[in-house]
Amino acid sequence: MSTPETVRASDRERDHVVARLRDAVGEGRLTLAEADERITTAYAAVHRADLAPLTHDLPAPAATRQPTRRPPLPAVLGVLLLLAWIASPLPFPWPVLLVALLVARHRRRARHRPARPVLP
């Protein structure tokens, strides 16, 4: 059974360490000479334990924020207009006209919008 010190490092793990070292240079935490020495050592590392000392004196990478998804604007406006119609004392469903205009506008924009390129 292998211990964590004897587990072999993968190319992805080496690349991750090198990316952290390059970021550290960009932040001014490492000089170019220090980074070059550590990057050379990272690419020569055989085990995971060989990679750990290369970044031990650097702060943990900042957590990447996931973009927040918002509901589409026409749907939100449609719900708000429906609630306004329900709460309104007027018998005519006036918000339906606004919803129809918004839907037509959205479809017209979507039809003229250029297609997004497909990424590999």
N, C-alpha and C positions, 0 to 999 in steps of 0.2 A: 504494500500500500504506500502511495506517495504522500509525502508531507508537503505543506505549502511552500517550503523552501526548495523542494526539488521539482516542483511543477514547472514544466518548460513554458517559456513565454511565447506568445503568438505574435505574428506580424502586426495584428491589430493593436495588441497591448503596447508593442514598441512604438507604433505610430501615435498612439494616444499620449504616451510619455513625451515624445518629441514635440507634439502639438502643444502640450503644456509648457515645455521648455521654450518654445518659440513665443508663446504668449507672454511668458515671464520676461523675455528680452524686450518685447514691445511695451511692457509695463515698466521697464527700467529696473526690474528686480535682479537680472543677471546681465553681466557684460557679454559681449560677443564671444570673447575667448572662453569664458566659463560655459556658455551655452554650447559652443562648438565641441568642447571637451566632453560635456555630458551627452550631447547628441551622438557623438562617436561611440561612447560607452553604451548608450541605449541600443544602437543598432548592433553592437557586438554582444549584447546580453543574451544569455542562454536560458536562464531561469527567472521566474518572477521576482525572486528575492534580489536579483541583480538590478532590477528596475526600481525597486522601492527607494533606495538611498538617493537616487537622482532627483527626486522631487520632494524629499522629506522636509526640506527647509523652505518650501514654497507653500503659500496658502492654498487651501482647497479651492478648486475651480468654482466659480459662481454658478449657481443653478440657472439653467436656461429656462426662461419663461415660455410657456406655451401660449400661442395667441388665443385670445378669448373669442369664442364664437358668439355672434349676436344673431338674434332672429332677424329674418328679412324685414325690411321696412314696410313693404305693402301688407304683410300679414299682421304686423303690429297695428298699423293704421286701420286695417279692416276690423280688427277686434275692438279697437277703441271706438270706431264709428258705429259698430253694432251695439256696443254698450250705450253710446250716446242716444241712439235711436230708441232703444228699450226704455231709457230713462226720460225720453222726451215726451211731452204731452201731445205733440203733433201726431195726427193719424197717418200722414204721408211718410213713407220710408225714405226720407231725404238722404240719409247716409249711403243708401244703396247707389245713388247717382255718383257720389264721391268715390266709392269703392270701384265702381265700373270705370271711372276715369283713371284711377290709379292703376288698375289692372291693365287697361289699354296702353297707358304710358309705359308701364314696365315691359309689356310684350314688345312694344315698338322699339324700346331701347335694346332689349335682348336680341331682337332680330338684326339690328344694325351693329351690334358689338362684335369686334373681331374675335375669331376663335383663339383660344389659348393654345400655345404650343405644347405638345405632348413631350414630357421629359422622360428620358430612358430610365 
